[in-house]
Amino acid sequence: MSARGKGEARLDDSYDVIVVGGGLAGLVAAAELGDRGKKTLIVDQEGEQFLGGQAFWSLGGLFMVDTPEQRRMRIKDSLELARIDWMGSAQFDREEDHWPRQWAEAYLDFAAGEMRPWLSGMGMRWFPVVGWAERGGAFATGHGNSVPRFHITWGTGPGVLKPFIDRVRAHEAAGRIRFAFRHRVTAIDKKAGRIAGISGDILAPTSVARGERSNRDVAGEFSFRAENIIVTSGGIGGNLELVRKAWPRDRLGSPPGHMISGVPFHVDGKMIGIAREAGAATINEDRMWHYTEGVKNWAPIWPEHGIRILPGPSSMWFDAKGNRLPPPCLPGFDTLSTLRYLRGTGHDHSWFILTQKVIEKEFALSGSEQNPDFTSGKWKEVLKQRLGKGATDAVEAFKRHGEDFIVRDTLDELVAAMNALAGEKLLDPAHIRAQIEARDAQIDNPYSKDAQVTAIHGARAYLGDKLVRTAKPHKFLDPANGPLIAVRLHIITRKTLGGLHTNLDSQALGADGQPIDGLYAAGEAAGFGGGGYHGYNALEGTFLGGCIFSGRAAGRAAG
Ligand SMILES: Cc1cc2nc3c(=O)[nH]c(=O)nc-3n(C[C@H](O)[C@H](O)[C@H](O)COP(=O)(O)OP(=O)(O)OC[C@H]3O[C@@H](n4cnc5c(N)ncnc54)[C@H](O)[C@@H]3O)c2cc1C
């Protein structure tokens, strides 16, 4: 029985395929289904204003290999190099990594081949300076990108969504695709052992702005029939309870008592459990990707809203007691090694200390709304923000309003304010000073014994970093480079690396490893393909990329 809200009467009871989740993965799948003439319903628990899910908020960075953008920046990349990097990062070591490994191989082929021309054919374009995320910092066989591969899409997240939303809306206009917003799926229904449809709650209408917490008031019930269901419901990062439950204590220590959330409230992870109740297996749930450079958003949109700093390599990183973090725990080098190290310190926060010169060139903030210049897609805005005086407006706003930012002229004043903010005198000013002075003494030569200073020189050998991302090495304690800035950093949740186990057609697999007829999963809910195609570590830009690739596979196979 269906009980529908006003305005939903046009919805039919039965479809060829139902897509659960109107984020990027669901939209890509639906666009492909529409192209194949499949009668499709997209169901989402949020209102229409949320269409696009997390991808709307994203920076729009895509992992691609050996592209014209890279070649123009004199980057020599290849499928072989990317494969070494991916496998060195993934460190697949489990029996259930069979399909994740297949997905990783398939995505690498896609990222080095069809991906860019296919997306470009749909109108997508990329900022010419390719970003160098997750640089690794240990051996060539270990984690990290050997070369820059993070392609920021013009228009950021909304620019990634646009071609797929356009395609889906065209199918909607032609009557092939329908949306059911404010429909929260609570069950995947079966009949005689086969997938038969979905059912759940109709949630009360909401007028909150995109990303804000909407109500969960139940106004009715629904059920729709379809023999093919694609689950594209996202990960668990907005559900701190689930994150703590799945936290890999053996590898990362205890979960932080205090965390902030890098994703909206709707990333609640519940649908993964619902798919499991229908027989789908989940794997690698203990693999997750949370950042260590989170700051509290001074103008929060969703609960516990945190923003990730995308740091260049120069900020000095100290633990809560003022000890400098050892390599490879350098800013932007190795996310999970840093998380592991910090969890061993017994404190939830850490600190960056930097200068005005560093913040101006090196601080970027993740998210479409924090980068209105890239999001606008206008060169004039980008040049003004990135090459003009001072840091970007968004970074300056954090400096002024963010509770985690401290700006002072002298180190003694800075450390006193850091202790005051922490509420405890954990930092010894003399100890901090000694470490900064020693580091500053390494700046006089174009080489150094300090791994971070060496890394700064290495970064500046890449044209893109030299141009817009890495400050010229300078002494932090020289007042000419000041004022000094300290930033208190929190652990910020983001991505779920494990999830629903799938084969290369995005078919969900049961506990016996066999496909469940009619059940598919893609995007973050499926660990971006296979149930965890990143293995233990991600190279960045592989989340949106994985949604596109696995969503496409689901949309081409289902129904
Ligand atoms: C600030 C930010 C910056 C990012 N930057 C990047 C980047 O630069 N590069 C990159 O690769 N990745 C980035 N990411 C990650 C990337 O955006 C996400 O991993 C990706 O968009 C997930 O898409 P999805 O379609 O799998 O899920 P989602 O976007 O989470 O969509 C899932 C949808 O399912 C709905 N849903 C869930 N459960 C139910 C249910 N029971 N019933 C009905 N509907 C349900 C939700 O309401 C939601 O709309 C970023 C993420 C954020 C938040």
The ligand as a Gaussian input file, in Angstrom:
#p B3LYP/6-31G(d) Opt

LIG

0 1
 C       33.049000      19.094000       1.826000
 C       33.347000      17.886000       0.972000
 C       34.382000      17.964000       0.044000
 C       34.658000      16.853000      -0.776000
 N       35.601000      16.987000      -1.776000
 C       35.839000      15.929000      -2.596000
 C       36.738000      16.059000      -3.700000
 O       37.257000      17.143000      -3.993000
 N       36.996000      14.950000      -4.448000
 C       36.408000      13.743000      -4.191000
 O       36.690000      12.769000      -4.901000
 N       35.503000      13.614000      -3.194000
 C       35.197000      14.673000      -2.402000
 N       34.253000      14.545000      -1.413000
 C       33.581000      13.237000      -1.229000
 C       32.415000      13.044000      -2.205000
 O       31.720000      14.255000      -2.377000
 C       31.447000      11.972000      -1.671000
 O       32.153000      10.830000      -1.285000
 C       30.423000      11.587000      -2.755000
 O       29.778000      12.742000      -3.242000
 C       29.404000      10.579000      -2.233000
 O       28.362000      10.447000      -3.189000
 P       27.237000       9.306000      -3.082000
 O       26.350000       9.518000      -4.245000
 O       27.873000       7.982000      -2.921000
 O       26.484000       9.594000      -1.704000
 P       25.770000      10.925000      -1.105000
 O       26.222000      12.142000      -1.766000
 O       25.947000      10.820000       0.376000
 O       24.241000      10.735000      -1.483000
 C       23.467000       9.760000      -0.881000
 C       22.000000      10.190000      -0.880000
 O       21.239000       9.107000      -0.361000
 C       20.217000       9.612000       0.473000
 N       19.833000       8.541000       1.420000
 C       20.614000       7.957000       2.362000
 N       19.913000       7.025000       3.033000
 C       18.669000       7.018000       2.508000
 C       17.485000       6.275000       2.785000
 N       17.441000       5.352000       3.761000
 N       16.372000       6.528000       2.053000
 C       16.399000       7.469000       1.067000
 N       17.486000       8.207000       0.775000
 C       18.612000       7.974000       1.475000
 C       20.836000      10.824000       1.124000
 O       19.854000      11.718000       1.572000
 C       21.712000      11.386000       0.001000
 O       21.044000      12.362000      -0.751000
 C       33.932000      15.641000      -0.604000
 C       32.900000      15.569000       0.338000
 C       32.584000      16.682000       1.097000
 C       31.430000      16.597000       2.067000

